[in-house]
Amino acid sequence: MPESDMYSTVRKSGLVRHEVFFGTAYRKKSIKYGLVVFLTPVLHNGSNEGVHFNKDFNLLLKKIGQAQAMTYYGWDINDFIREFGKNYL
């Protein structure tokens, strides 16, 4: 995933890992495919702006993650849906 002011793609002190596609079915796949970002605690789950409470931020990360996965792995939308159950683009 591309670097951003909102998240980091590398682990840095003070940041927490967030699996872009989370939940029982997709957390391990996010890790497997490298679809993780590192967020400040506030942007993770420490405020209403955090990804776990802010639908727009959550969807933004999912869109970026899907686009990156499709490009990197050469997937089409159907390949992505087979892995993650839904098209976010």
QUIGI-V90716 format. One record per pair of residues at least 24 apart in sequence whose C-alpha atoms are under 10 Angstrom apart, sorted by the first residue. I is the first residue (numbers start at 0). J is the second residue. Records with the same first field share a line. If there is no record, write none. Layout:
# QUIGI-V90716
I=J  J
This chain:
# QUIGI-V90716
0=33  34  35  36  60  63  64  65  66  67  68  71
1=36  63  64  67
2=36
3=36
4=38
5=36  37  38  39  42  56  60
6=35  36  37  38  39  42  43  60
7=35  36  37  38  39
8=33  34  35  36  37  38
9=35  36  37  38
10=35  36  37  38
11=37  38  39
12=37  39
13=37  38  39  40
14=38  39  40  41  42  43
15=39  40  41  42  43  44
16=40  43
17=42  43  44  50  51
18=60  61  64
19=50  57  58  59  60  61  62  63  64  65
20=57  60  61  64  65  83
21=51  83
24=82  83  84
25=82  83  84
26=83
28=82  83
29=64  68  82  83
32=64  68  71  72
33=64  67  68
34=60  61  63  64  65  67  68
35=60  64
36=60  64
58=87  88
59=87  88
60=87
61=86  87  88
62=86  87  88
63=87  88
64=88
